[in-house]
Amino acid sequence: MSADERRFWRTDTCSVWVGYDDDGALVFTGEDSGHLDGYEYEVTVGADQFDELRRALGADPAADVVDLVCRHAEEIMARGERTWLHDRGIERGFRSY
């Protein structure tokens, strides 16, 4: 976890942090030891999708996106961050390793 990331979610088998990358995109960085024999992943949301994300969460257009998603972690993780974003038509990238 880098200094600018915040813990977003944690269970016995999964930890997720969230923060901004150098390009200003929102990045969920996860470690899941309970699925597929364990893996790490990143889900990214470009800054051009922030208005859609704010609307999906009923937030003010000026709301900080990291603060916003952290306040809605339970709702988002009930589906998983990638699926939750997809269900709302928010473009996202995914990388696992």
N, C-alpha and C positions, 0 to 999 in steps of 0.2 A: 504494500500500500504506500503510495507516494504521499508527500506532505500535504498536497492539495486535494487529495481524495477523502471522502467521508464514508464511513461504514453505512451501507444501505440496508443490508439484510444478513442475517446469520441464523443458521440452524446447525444441528449436529454434523451435517454432511455438506453444507453449502454456505459459502461466504461471498458477499457481493459488495463491492465498493463503487462509488460513483463520483465523478468529477469531470473536469473539462480537459480536453487535450490541447496541444499547442495551436490547433486551428480553431479552437473555440467550440468544437463539437462536444456533446454530452457523451460520456463513455461509462458504461456499466462494465466492470471487470469482475469476473466471477471465478471461483474455484469450487467445483462440484465433485466430491469424492463418492457420491452415492449413485452416480449414473454413468453408464458406459465405462466402468472400471476407473473412473476419475478423469477429469479433464479441466482445462482452464479455457475461458472464453472472454470475448469482448462483444458487446452490443453497442453500436454507435448511432447517435442521432445528430445529424448535421444542424448547424445553427439555423439553416433555412427552414427547418421543421419545428422550431421552438414555438412559433405562434400556434401551430396545430396542437402541439403538446399542451400548451397552456389552456387552449380551448377545451381539450379533452378532459382536463382536470378542473375546469370551471374557474380558472385563475385570471387575475388581472394581467393585461399585456406586458406589464413591467416586472412581473414576478421573476425572481431568480429561479432558474430551472432546476438546479441542484437542490435548493431548499424545497421547492415544490414537489419533486419526485420523492424526496425523503419523507415529507409529510404524508404521502400517499403510498408508502412502501407496502403496507398490508394489502391494499387494493391491487396494486400492480403485481405483486408476487403471488397473489391468488391464482393468476394465470401464467406467471412467468413474464419477465420483462419483454422478451422478443415477441411472444404471442400477444401480450397486452397492447403493444405498439401496433402490431399487424392488424389486430381487431379494430383499431381506430384509424386505420389508413395512414399511419405515420411511417414514413420511409425510414429504414434503419439498415445498418450494416451488421454483419455477423462474422466472427472469426473464432475458430476454436483451435486449440493446440494441446 
